[in-house]
């Protein structure tokens, strides 16, 4: 059981990392892309737009935190 728990902790830390909002945003972008593709709508643009917005938000939060410190 200890090995399984360590394995799951590794993957949680690898996927979520320092900011759970980034992981959640990427998961949402993947879900939107999948839903659009299932509806046979061109969905190639969702991931680049989503990643751009998510990185912008993450950097904005980091800059605000650095200014406060």
GUMARKE-790371 format. One record per atom (N, C-alpha, C, CB): residue in one letter; atom name; x, y negated, z; residue number from 0. Coordinates in pm, 1 decimal. Glycine has a CB too. Example, Ala and Ser with C-alpha at 12.3 -4.5 7.8 and 13.67 -1.06 7.14 Angstrom:
// residues 2
- r	a	u	v	w	k
- a	N	1319.0	569.0	780.0	0
- a	CA	1230.0	450.0	780.0	0
- a	C	1320.0	330.0	780.0	0
- a	CB	1130.8	447.3	904.6	0
- s	N	1285.0	225.0	708.0	1
- s	CA	1367.0	106.0	714.0	1
- s	C	1290.0	-3.0	787.0	1
- s	CB	1408.4	59.8	572.5	1
END
This chain:
// residues 69
- r	a	u	v	w	k
- x	N	82.6	119.1	0.0	0
- x	CA	0.0	0.0	0.0	0
- x	C	87.1	-125.6	0.0	0
- x	CB	-94.0	0.2	120.9	0
- x	N	199.3	-117.7	67.9	1
- x	CA	287.9	-233.9	75.3	1
- x	C	339.0	-273.1	-62.9	1
- x	CB	406.1	-205.2	168.7	1
- x	N	369.7	-174.8	-145.5	2
- x	CA	421.1	-201.4	-279.7	2
- x	C	313.4	-262.9	-368.8	2
- x	CB	474.4	-72.4	-342.8	2
- x	N	193.6	-215.6	-354.0	3
- x	CA	82.2	-271.4	-432.4	3
- x	C	58.8	-416.3	-393.3	3
- x	CB	-47.4	-188.6	-411.7	3
- x	N	60.5	-443.4	-264.3	4
- x	CA	40.9	-580.4	-216.6	4
- x	C	153.0	-671.8	-267.0	4
- x	CB	34.9	-583.3	-62.4	4
- x	N	276.9	-624.9	-264.4	5
- x	CA	389.3	-704.0	-314.5	5
- x	C	376.5	-728.5	-464.5	5
- x	CB	522.2	-633.8	-283.9	5
- x	N	332.1	-626.9	-537.5	6
- x	CA	310.8	-641.2	-681.8	6
- x	C	203.8	-746.9	-711.2	6
- x	CB	270.2	-505.9	-743.8	6
- x	N	93.2	-742.3	-638.6	7
- x	CA	-13.9	-840.0	-658.7	7
- x	C	29.7	-981.1	-618.6	7
- x	CB	-137.7	-799.4	-578.8	7
- x	N	107.3	-991.3	-512.2	8
- x	CA	159.7	-1123.7	-473.5	8
- x	C	250.6	-1182.0	-580.7	8
- x	CB	236.0	-1114.2	-341.3	8
- x	N	334.7	-1095.0	-639.0	9
- x	CA	421.6	-1140.1	-747.1	9
- x	C	339.7	-1196.8	-861.3	9
- x	CB	509.5	-1025.8	-796.9	9
- x	N	238.5	-1122.7	-906.6	10
- x	CA	159.0	-1168.5	-1020.4	10
- x	C	79.1	-1294.1	-987.2	10
- x	CB	64.8	-1058.3	-1066.2	10
- x	N	28.9	-1305.1	-864.1	11
- x	CA	-41.0	-1426.8	-823.7	11
- x	C	54.8	-1545.4	-829.6	11
- x	CB	-100.5	-1411.7	-681.4	11
- x	N	173.1	-1529.1	-773.9	12
- x	CA	271.7	-1637.4	-775.5	12
- x	C	316.3	-1669.5	-917.5	12
- x	CB	392.9	-1600.4	-689.8	12
- x	N	329.6	-1569.3	-1003.5	13
- x	CA	372.2	-1589.9	-1140.7	13
- x	C	266.3	-1663.4	-1221.3	13
- x	CB	404.5	-1457.1	-1206.1	13
- x	N	140.5	-1625.2	-1205.3	14
- x	CA	32.9	-1685.8	-1284.6	14
- x	C	-8.0	-1820.1	-1226.9	14
- x	CB	-88.5	-1592.4	-1291.1	14
- x	N	-31.3	-1826.8	-1098.8	15
- x	CA	-80.4	-1950.6	-1037.4	15
- x	C	34.1	-2047.5	-1012.1	15
- x	CB	-153.9	-1920.3	-905.9	15
- x	N	145.1	-1999.4	-961.6	16
- x	CA	260.8	-2085.3	-938.6	16
- x	C	234.8	-2192.7	-834.6	16
- x	CB	302.9	-2149.6	-1067.2	16
- x	N	273.8	-2313.8	-865.6	17
- x	CA	260.2	-2423.4	-771.0	17
- x	C	124.2	-2490.7	-774.8	17
- x	CB	365.6	-2524.6	-796.9	17
- x	N	53.1	-2479.3	-884.7	18
- x	CA	-71.8	-2554.6	-899.3	18
- x	C	-182.8	-2464.1	-951.6	18
- x	CB	-52.2	-2674.9	-993.9	18
- x	N	-278.2	-2433.4	-866.3	19
- x	CA	-388.8	-2346.6	-906.1	19
- x	C	-475.9	-2412.6	-1011.9	19
- x	CB	-473.4	-2309.8	-784.9	19
- x	N	-474.9	-2546.7	-1017.8	20
- x	CA	-558.3	-2616.8	-1115.9	20
- x	C	-513.4	-2587.3	-1259.0	20
- x	CB	-554.7	-2767.7	-1090.2	20
- x	N	-383.3	-2574.3	-1278.1	21
- x	CA	-330.5	-2542.7	-1411.3	21
- x	C	-375.7	-2402.4	-1453.0	21
- x	CB	-174.6	-2552.7	-1413.0	21
- x	N	-363.6	-2306.0	-1362.4	22
- x	CA	-406.3	-2169.7	-1394.2	22
- x	C	-555.9	-2164.8	-1423.2	22
- x	CB	-371.9	-2074.3	-1278.8	22
- x	N	-635.8	-2236.2	-1344.3	23
- x	CA	-780.1	-2238.3	-1367.0	23
- x	C	-813.9	-2306.2	-1499.4	23
- x	CB	-851.1	-2309.6	-1251.6	23
- x	N	-744.5	-2413.8	-1530.6	24
- x	CA	-768.3	-2484.3	-1656.5	24
- x	C	-736.2	-2398.3	-1777.7	24
- x	CB	-686.3	-2611.1	-1661.2	24
- x	N	-627.1	-2326.1	-1770.7	25
- x	CA	-590.9	-2237.2	-1881.1	25
- x	C	-692.9	-2124.3	-1894.1	25
- x	CB	-449.2	-2179.4	-1860.2	25
- x	N	-738.4	-2070.2	-1782.0	26
- x	CA	-840.3	-1964.5	-1786.5	26
- x	C	-969.4	-2016.7	-1848.9	26
- x	CB	-868.2	-1910.0	-1644.7	26
- x	N	-1006.5	-2138.9	-1816.9	27
- x	CA	-1126.6	-2199.2	-1875.9	27
- x	C	-1107.1	-2221.3	-2025.2	27
- x	CB	-1160.4	-2332.6	-1806.5	27
- x	N	-990.7	-2269.1	-2064.7	28
- x	CA	-963.0	-2290.5	-2206.9	28
- x	C	-967.5	-2158.9	-2284.5	28
- x	CB	-826.1	-2357.5	-2225.1	28
- x	N	-915.5	-2051.8	-2225.4	29
- x	CA	-921.3	-1920.8	-2290.0	29
- x	C	-1066.7	-1875.3	-2303.1	29
- x	CB	-838.9	-1816.6	-2210.2	29
- x	N	-1146.3	-1896.4	-2199.2	30
- x	CA	-1287.3	-1856.3	-2203.3	30
- x	C	-1364.5	-1934.3	-2310.0	30
- x	CB	-1352.5	-1877.2	-2065.9	30
- x	N	-1337.7	-2063.3	-2320.8	31
- x	CA	-1404.6	-2144.7	-2422.9	31
- x	C	-1363.1	-2099.1	-2561.7	31
- x	CB	-1372.1	-2294.5	-2403.9	31
- x	N	-1235.0	-2072.6	-2579.8	32
- x	CA	-1186.7	-2023.4	-2708.8	32
- x	C	-1253.0	-1891.0	-2744.7	32
- x	CB	-1034.1	-2007.1	-2706.5	32
- x	N	-1263.1	-1800.7	-2649.6	33
- x	CA	-1325.6	-1670.9	-2674.3	33
- x	C	-1473.6	-1686.0	-2707.6	33
- x	CB	-1308.6	-1579.9	-2552.8	33
- x	N	-1542.1	-1775.0	-2635.6	34
- x	CA	-1684.8	-1795.0	-2661.8	34
- x	C	-1707.6	-1854.0	-2800.5	34
- x	CB	-1746.3	-1886.4	-2555.2	34
- x	N	-1625.8	-1950.0	-2839.3	35
- x	CA	-1640.1	-2008.7	-2972.8	35
- x	C	-1606.8	-1907.2	-3081.4	35
- x	CB	-1550.2	-2131.9	-2987.0	35
- x	N	-1503.7	-1828.2	-3059.0	36
- x	CA	-1466.5	-1726.7	-3158.2	36
- x	C	-1575.2	-1620.0	-3170.8	36
- x	CB	-1332.4	-1661.1	-3120.1	36
- x	N	-1637.1	-1584.3	-3059.6	37
- x	CA	-1745.7	-1485.7	-3064.0	37
- x	C	-1866.5	-1539.8	-3139.6	37
- x	CB	-1786.8	-1445.3	-2921.9	37
- x	N	-1884.3	-1671.5	-3134.5	38
- x	CA	-1994.3	-1735.2	-3207.7	38
- x	C	-1954.9	-1766.2	-3351.3	38
- x	CB	-2038.0	-1863.3	-3137.2	38
- x	N	-1837.4	-1718.5	-3391.5	39
- x	CA	-1784.8	-1738.2	-3526.3	39
- x	C	-1766.7	-1885.9	-3562.7	39
- x	CB	-1876.6	-1672.7	-3626.4	39
- x	N	-1722.9	-1962.3	-3462.6	40
- x	CA	-1689.2	-2102.9	-3481.6	40
- x	C	-1536.9	-2112.4	-3482.1	40
- x	CB	-1752.9	-2194.5	-3369.2	40
- x	N	-1482.5	-2198.0	-3564.4	41
- x	CA	-1338.5	-2216.9	-3568.1	41
- x	C	-1290.9	-2269.7	-3432.4	41
- x	CB	-1298.5	-2313.9	-3682.7	41
- x	N	-1206.9	-2193.0	-3365.0	42
- x	CA	-1167.3	-2227.4	-3228.4	42
- x	C	-1017.3	-2247.5	-3213.3	42
- x	CB	-1212.9	-2120.2	-3133.5	42
- x	N	-945.1	-2263.8	-3321.8	43
- x	CA	-799.2	-2274.4	-3314.0	43
- x	C	-754.9	-2398.4	-3237.5	43
- x	CB	-739.2	-2276.5	-3453.6	43
- x	N	-835.6	-2499.7	-3233.1	44
- x	CA	-798.4	-2628.3	-3174.8	44
- x	C	-818.7	-2634.3	-3023.4	44
- x	CB	-877.6	-2737.7	-3240.1	44
- x	N	-891.1	-2539.1	-2966.5	45
- x	CA	-926.1	-2547.3	-2823.9	45
- x	C	-802.5	-2533.5	-2734.9	45
- x	CB	-1028.5	-2438.6	-2787.9	45
- x	N	-718.5	-2434.2	-2759.9	46
- x	CA	-602.2	-2413.3	-2673.5	46
- x	C	-502.1	-2529.3	-2678.9	46
- x	CB	-532.6	-2284.6	-2712.4	46
- x	N	-463.4	-2579.7	-2798.2	47
- x	CA	-371.0	-2694.7	-2796.7	47
- x	C	-429.2	-2816.7	-2724.1	47
- x	CB	-334.5	-2733.7	-2939.7	47
- x	N	-557.9	-2843.6	-2747.2	48
- x	CA	-620.7	-2957.3	-2679.1	48
- x	C	-628.6	-2933.4	-2529.0	48
- x	CB	-761.1	-2983.1	-2735.6	48
- x	N	-665.7	-2812.1	-2490.2	49
- x	CA	-675.6	-2779.9	-2348.0	49
- x	C	-541.8	-2788.8	-2277.0	49
- x	CB	-732.8	-2641.9	-2330.1	49
- x	N	-439.2	-2732.6	-2337.3	50
- x	CA	-305.8	-2736.9	-2275.5	50
- x	C	-256.5	-2881.0	-2264.3	50
- x	CB	-205.1	-2652.4	-2357.1	50
- x	N	-280.5	-2960.8	-2368.1	51
- x	CA	-239.2	-3101.5	-2363.7	51
- x	C	-305.9	-3174.3	-2248.0	51
- x	CB	-272.8	-3171.5	-2495.9	51
- x	N	-436.0	-3156.4	-2232.2	52
- x	CA	-508.9	-3221.6	-2123.1	52
- x	C	-464.7	-3170.3	-1986.1	52
- x	CB	-658.9	-3200.1	-2140.2	52
- x	N	-441.7	-3041.2	-1976.2	53
- x	CA	-401.0	-2982.9	-1848.2	53
- x	C	-261.8	-3031.0	-1808.1	53
- x	CB	-403.6	-2829.4	-1855.8	53
- x	N	-168.9	-3035.5	-1902.2	54
- x	CA	-34.1	-3084.1	-1871.3	54
- x	C	-37.8	-3232.2	-1835.2	54
- x	CB	60.9	-3060.8	-1990.7	54
- x	N	-118.4	-3310.3	-1907.0	55
- x	CA	-132.4	-3452.3	-1874.1	55
- x	C	-183.3	-3469.9	-1730.8	55
- x	CB	-227.9	-3521.4	-1973.6	55
- x	N	-286.2	-3394.8	-1694.8	56
- x	CA	-340.2	-3405.7	-1559.4	56
- x	C	-240.6	-3363.5	-1453.4	56
- x	CB	-464.8	-3322.7	-1546.8	56
- x	N	-166.8	-3258.8	-1480.2	57
- x	CA	-67.1	-3211.3	-1385.2	57
- x	C	45.0	-3313.8	-1366.0	57
- x	CB	-9.0	-3078.0	-1432.1	57
- x	N	92.6	-3369.5	-1475.9	58
- x	CA	197.7	-3471.7	-1465.9	58
- x	C	147.0	-3597.9	-1396.6	58
- x	CB	251.0	-3507.0	-1605.2	58
- x	N	23.4	-3633.5	-1423.0	59
- x	CA	-34.4	-3751.9	-1358.2	59
- x	C	-41.2	-3732.7	-1206.7	59
- x	CB	-175.5	-3781.1	-1414.5	59
- x	N	-83.2	-3613.2	-1161.3	60
- x	CA	-86.8	-3585.9	-1017.3	60
- x	C	53.4	-3588.1	-958.0	60
- x	CB	-153.4	-3450.3	-989.9	60
- x	N	151.3	-3535.3	-1030.7	61
- x	CA	289.8	-3532.6	-980.9	61
- x	C	347.2	-3673.7	-969.9	61
- x	CB	378.6	-3447.0	-1073.4	61
- x	N	318.2	-3758.3	-1065.4	62
- x	CA	368.5	-3895.4	-1061.4	62
- x	C	305.4	-3971.8	-946.1	62
- x	CB	340.8	-3967.3	-1194.2	62
- x	N	175.7	-3952.9	-925.9	63
- x	CA	109.1	-4019.6	-812.2	63
- x	C	169.0	-3975.5	-679.8	63
- x	CB	-41.7	-3990.3	-812.9	63
- x	N	194.0	-3845.6	-665.6	64
- x	CA	252.4	-3793.4	-542.1	64
- x	C	393.0	-3848.0	-521.4	64
- x	CB	255.0	-3640.2	-544.5	64
- x	N	469.5	-3862.0	-629.2	65
- x	CA	606.3	-3914.7	-616.9	65
- x	C	604.7	-4062.7	-578.8	65
- x	CB	683.7	-3895.2	-748.9	65
- x	N	506.0	-4136.0	-628.4	66
- x	CA	497.1	-4278.3	-593.6	66
- x	C	462.4	-4296.2	-445.7	66
- x	CB	391.9	-4348.9	-681.7	66
- x	N	379.5	-4206.4	-393.2	67
- x	CA	341.7	-4215.7	-251.4	67
- x	C	457.3	-4180.6	-159.5	67
- x	CB	223.8	-4124.2	-221.9	67
- x	N	546.6	-4095.1	-205.3	68
- x	CA	657.0	-4047.2	-119.2	68
- x	C	768.2	-4147.2	-109.2	68
- x	CB	712.5	-3916.6	-171.0	68
END
